[in-house]
Amino acid sequence: MNMLAIFDNDGTICDTQEVEGACYTKAIERVTGKSLATLDWTICEEPTSSAIALDLLAGDPAAVAKVAAIKDEFLRLLEEECPKFPGDFAPLVGAVQFIERLKKEEICSVAIATGCFDTTAKFKLRCCGISLDDFPHASSSDVPQRRDIIPLAAARAGFSISSVVYFGDAPWDVRVCGILGIPMIGIGRRIEQLRTLGIQHVFRDYSDANAIICALRSLKTEPNKAPRANAGAILEVRRRAHTQ
């Protein structure tokens, strides 16, 4: 197999909704006494769990220890909320079966690159029926920036970045794929927004696995399929988020 599919987690594998952001914010408040200005990650320059916390704690000599405490409290809150909101910890339709099919039929190799902390990603994926440790992976516990997380996951899988097709659900995924020069398949609740940002292949979930596999193969056989970062469209998404 000379192709690597790298999957984001939240919104791409796990159908993460409101609870995750609320738990993250509460963990930050309990550890630092500070509040985030927004839960809309589209307006964040680097929307990963570690990067947001490190930015909030810039200049604090205890920042590293506090981020570790935030990670622990975040996990505890997620575990507490999971039984109350099981839909927020469930996989997108067909996600687990699709990933298993990619491996079983040797369509391509699979890795996971998540902007979550490692422990919270493991918990959410375990709720979805997936063990993170079964896959080469990288998280924001390794490096805070998504542009570094994805190449690290690829390297751990034994692939160059030129062999990657990325599965993501958000505007920041489009931006980083443009920066890295890799093609992207859009999955999840934001498919109309992803179309606006120039992603050609978008799917609400994995129910039409054959169509997604066709898109996956086409992106690696046709040159120059990496999304071109549409700065104007991304700025418009951010502007709308600020005004809502």
Helices and strands as residue ranges (DSSP letters): E 4-7, H 18-32, G 41-43, H 49-56, H 63-81, G 86-89, H 95-104, E 109-113, H 118-128, G 132-134, E 137-138, H 146-157, G 161-163, E 164-168, H 171-180, E 184-187, H 191-196, E 202-203, H 209-221, H 231-243
